[in-house]
Amino acid sequence: MELLLYHQMELDSMDMEKAKDIIVDFIGTKLGEAGIPGAVVGISGGIDSALVAYLAVEALGAENVLGIHMPENATPESEVNDAKEVAEILGIDLKVIHISDVLGSYKSIMPDISEATAPVDGNLKARIRMSVLYYYANMLGRVVMGTGNKTEILLGYFTKYGDGGVDLEPIGDLYKTEVREMSRMLGLPESILNKAPSAGLWEGQTDEEDLGVPYETIDRVLEPILAGEGHERVSARLGVPMEDIDSLLRRLRANMHKRTTPPIANLDELRED
């Protein structure tokens, strides 16, 4: 079964200190192998990007980490303030780059933009932000640090070639609940720890409303199912309705393309002639 390709650990058995050390070593090793001294992190004001910034600073030093916050008209001021607080605590440079004018430029040249749904607009915002991150990474000779967690990656809950367009995914093997646990261990600000998760792609958007199930439930469901436990048994044991489990697994399968390279037409048989 394809889903079993993912190695799983019990969520309650993770040693967060050791996990943190492994991630910090991963960041330093990968950049060292590439001969690259620093990283660029898109700091949204949310918990995932804040955690990645903390880990990157421990691995590389504050002078080698650039934070970039990219608000637009729908971004709450609290998100800007939280991003600034993270940068101040870590002692890293932070650039605040408003993308509303760039977004407006796209809309001004695309005649069908008025027909776009909120998710379509949101994906465009994510891709604009990716472009800004890579602009600075290219200019400074650095890598773009991803901020996706394991739950989001498994479910495809990210924008392809947007926030999914990165060089490294340091927390990509931490479930969302584990991200919260590690963030508490490292002492992230309470304002970040306690806010509702949101990709900030449209006004009032929250992750758990989009997904239809709280992250705690999602992680408790995915871990045993990906380890091989039957769907119905998981449903009965955890008290999670089968329709919620089926919805999550449909999302996981439908978004497999986001976790793989684009398919290529195989022409090997022509080369054998």
C-alpha positions in Angstrom: 0.0 0.0 0.0 1.4 3.3 -1.1 0.5 5.1 2.2 2.8 2.7 4.1 5.9 4.3 2.5 5.7 6.9 5.3 7.7 5.9 8.4 5.7 6.8 11.4 6.4 7.3 15.1 3.9 7.3 17.9 3.0 10.9 18.5 3.3 10.6 22.2 6.8 9.0 22.0 8.7 11.8 20.4 11.7 13.1 22.4 11.4 16.8 21.5 15.0 17.7 22.6 16.4 15.0 20.4 14.1 15.9 17.5 15.2 19.5 17.8 18.9 18.5 17.7 18.3 16.3 14.7 16.6 19.2 12.8 19.3 21.7 13.7 22.0 19.3 12.6 20.0 18.7 9.4 19.9 22.4 8.6 23.6 22.9 9.3 24.7 19.8 7.4 22.6 20.5 4.3 23.8 24.0 4.0 27.4 23.0 4.7 27.3 20.3 2.0 26.0 23.0 -0.5 28.6 25.5 0.6 25.8 28.0 1.4 26.1 30.2 4.5 22.6 31.3 5.2 18.9 31.0 4.8 15.8 33.1 4.1 12.6 32.4 6.1 9.2 33.7 5.3 7.8 34.6 8.7 4.1 34.8 8.6 3.4 35.4 12.3 2.2 31.8 12.7 3.7 29.0 14.7 5.3 26.9 11.9 7.4 29.7 10.4 8.3 31.0 13.9 9.6 27.5 14.8 11.6 27.2 11.6 13.2 30.6 12.3 14.2 29.5 15.8 15.7 26.3 14.5 17.5 28.1 11.6 19.1 30.6 14.0 20.3 27.8 16.3 21.8 26.0 13.3 23.3 29.0 11.4 23.5 32.0 13.7 21.3 35.0 13.7 23.5 36.9 11.3 22.9 34.2 8.6 19.1 34.2 8.8 16.9 36.7 7.0 13.2 36.9 7.9 10.7 38.3 5.4 7.1 39.1 6.3 4.8 39.7 3.4 1.5 41.1 4.5 -1.3 42.3 2.2 -4.5 44.2 2.7 -6.3 41.3 4.4 -3.4 40.6 6.8 -4.3 41.4 10.5 -1.9 43.9 12.2 -1.4 41.2 14.9 0.4 39.0 12.3 2.8 41.8 11.5 3.5 42.4 15.2 4.0 38.7 15.9 6.5 38.4 13.0 8.4 41.5 14.3 8.4 40.0 17.8 10.0 36.7 16.5 12.7 38.6 14.7 13.4 40.8 17.7 13.7 37.8 20.0 16.0 36.0 17.6 18.0 39.1 16.7 17.6 38.5 13.0 17.0 41.1 10.2 13.4 41.3 9.1 12.1 42.8 5.9 8.4 43.7 5.8 7.3 43.7 2.2 3.7 44.5 1.3 2.5 42.5 -1.7 -0.8 44.2 -2.2 0.5 46.3 -5.1 1.9 43.2 -6.8 -1.3 41.3 -6.3 -3.2 44.3 -7.8 -0.9 44.3 -10.8 -1.8 40.7 -11.5 -5.5 41.5 -11.2 -5.2 44.5 -13.5 -3.9 42.4 -16.4 -6.1 39.3 -16.1 -9.6 39.9 -17.4 -11.1 36.9 -15.6 -9.8 37.8 -12.1 -13.2 38.8 -10.9 -14.4 35.2 -11.4 -11.7 33.8 -9.1 -12.6 32.1 -5.9 -10.9 33.0 -2.6 -8.7 29.8 -2.8 -7.5 30.8 -6.3 -6.6 34.3 -5.1 -5.0 32.7 -2.1 -2.8 30.5 -4.2 -1.7 33.5 -6.2 -0.7 35.3 -3.0 1.4 32.2 -1.9 3.2 32.2 -5.3 4.0 35.9 -5.1 5.5 35.3 -1.6 7.5 32.4 -3.0 8.9 34.7 -5.7 9.9 37.3 -3.2 11.7 34.8 -1.0 13.7 33.4 -3.9 14.6 36.9 -5.1 16.4 37.6 -1.8 17.8 34.0 -1.6 19.3 34.4 -5.1 20.6 37.9 -4.3 22.2 36.8 -1.1 23.3 33.3 -2.1 21.1 31.6 0.4 18.5 28.9 0.5 14.7 29.3 1.1 13.7 27.5 4.2 10.3 25.8 4.0 7.8 26.0 6.9 5.5 23.1 6.1 4.8 20.5 8.7 4.1 16.8 8.2 0.3 17.1 8.5 0.1 19.8 5.9 2.5 17.9 3.5 0.6 14.6 3.8 -2.7 16.3 3.1 -1.4 18.6 0.4 -2.5 21.5 2.4 -0.2 24.0 0.8 0.2 25.8 -2.5 2.1 24.0 -5.2 5.0 26.2 -6.3 3.9 28.6 -3.5 4.7 27.8 0.1 5.6 24.3 -1.3 8.4 25.9 -3.4 11.3 25.7 -1.1 14.8 24.2 -0.7 14.6 22.5 2.7 11.6 21.4 4.8 13.1 21.3 8.3 9.9 20.5 10.2 8.4 18.4 7.4 8.5 15.3 9.6 6.8 16.9 12.6 3.0 16.6 12.8 1.2 19.8 13.6 0.7 18.7 17.2 4.4 18.0 17.5 5.2 21.5 16.1 3.1 23.0 18.9 4.9 20.8 21.5 8.4 21.7 20.2 7.4 25.4 20.0 6.3 25.4 23.7 9.5 23.7 24.7 11.5 26.4 22.9 9.5 29.2 24.5 7.8 30.8 21.5 5.6 33.8 22.4 2.2 32.9 23.8 0.5 35.0 21.2 1.8 32.7 18.5 1.3 29.5 20.5 -2.4 30.2 21.1 -3.6 31.6 17.8 -5.8 29.6 15.5 -3.7 28.2 12.6 -4.2 30.0 9.4 -2.4 30.2 6.0 -3.6 33.9 5.8 -4.7 33.5 2.2 -8.0 35.2 2.6 -9.8 37.2 5.3 -11.1 35.0 8.2 -9.5 31.8 6.8 -8.5 29.1 9.3 -6.8 25.8 8.6 -9.1 23.7 10.7 -12.3 25.2 9.1 -10.9 24.3 5.7 -9.9 20.8 6.7 -13.1 20.2 8.6 -11.3 18.4 11.4 -9.1 19.7 14.2 -5.3 19.1 13.8 -5.2 17.0 17.0 -7.8 14.7 15.5 -6.1 14.6 12.1 -2.7 13.7 13.6 -4.2 11.0 15.8 -6.0 9.5 12.8 -3.1 9.7 10.3 -0.4 8.2 12.5 -2.1 4.8 13.0 -3.6 4.5 9.6 -0.3 5.2 7.9 1.3 2.7 10.2 -1.2 0.1 8.9 -4.1 0.1 11.3 -7.5 -0.4 9.6 -9.7 2.6 9.0 -12.8 1.2 10.8 -10.7 0.2 13.8 -9.2 3.6 14.1 -12.6 5.2 13.8 -14.0 3.0 16.6 -10.9 3.3 18.9 -10.7 7.1 18.6 -14.3 7.9 18.2 -13.8 9.7 15.0 -16.6 9.4 12.4 -15.7 7.4 9.3 -16.8 10.2 7.1 -14.1 12.4 8.6 -11.5 9.7 8.1 -12.6 9.1 4.5 -12.4 12.9 3.8 -8.8 13.1 5.1 -7.7 10.1 3.1 -9.4 11.4 -0.1 -7.4 14.6 0.4 -4.2 12.7 1.0 -4.6 10.7 -2.2 -5.8 13.5 -4.3 -2.8 15.7 -3.4 -0.2 13.0 -3.9 1.0 15.0 -7.0 2.1 17.8 -4.7 4.6 15.5 -3.0 6.2 14.1 -6.2 8.0 15.6 -9.2 5.9 16.2 -12.3 5.3 13.0 -14.4 7.5 12.7 -17.5 6.5 10.7 -20.6 8.8 7.7 -20.8 10.5 7.4 -24.2 13.0 4.6 -23.3 11.4 2.1 -25.7 12.3 4.4 -28.6 15.9 4.5 -27.5 16.1 0.7 -27.5 15.5 0.5 -31.3 
